[in-house]
Amino acid sequence: QVTLRESGPALVKATQTLTLTCTFSGFSLTTSGLSVSWIRQPPGKALEWLARIDWEDDKYYSTSLETRLTISKDTSKNQVVLMMTNMDSTDTATYFCARTRFTRLLEGPFDFWGQGTKVAVSS
Amino acid sequence: SYVLTQPPSVSVAPGQTARITCGANDIRSKSVHWYQQKPGQAPVLVVYDDTDRPSGIPERFSGSNSGDTATLSISRVEAGDEADYFCQVWDINGGPVIFGGGTKLTVL
């Protein structure tokens, strides 16, 4: 079955770079029509999409955060890595990774999610 | 930028039908997905591509999309349906992935 699991530091200092890893099983990111995204949720707030990497290695970023984000994949390890630079207290959130199976050109729902990892930013 | 507007809260009595809306300009031209999120848990996909249900999701959950409003309907509401619900679309010229602000469903 499909599973995703996020890992990374629970606490980072302001101005540091956050590196998160999504390790998945039950599918391969070499399969056509699949992608993995990162999504975050500040405490008590809405979901915010951050970035996506597709099976062909195409990458998409949130227009408001793209200068701070880098997404990459290691298909041999079944992992997707997100780096976010210059962390700030407003980046305190639970970070999720999620799979998309395309149902239309370039898009589809997030059909499987990890449980999320909480990240706090200290000053 | 493209904005999805949801009511902050919806309340419904058990056994009744809850309707949660997601409003945006010409949303009918987009494919809308809906997620249920219970406290402390990851979101779960309940409706995708406006009207389709993933396997394992009860038939009580249904979706529609017309004009400027997409709607998630939950019939015969149960206490276990109490959760936050988020709509989501893909807009290549926008986010490109956009979530609504979420609606808290309360079962009275």
Interface residues (C-beta under 8 A of the other chain):
Chain A: S37 A46 L47 E48 W49 R52 Y60 S62 T63 F96 T103 R104 L106 E107 G108 P109 F110 D111 W113 G114 Q115 G116
Chain B: S1 S31 H33 Y35 Q41 A42 P43 V44 L45 Y48 D49 P54 F86 Q88 W90 I92 G94 G95 P96 V97 I98 F99 G100 G101 G102
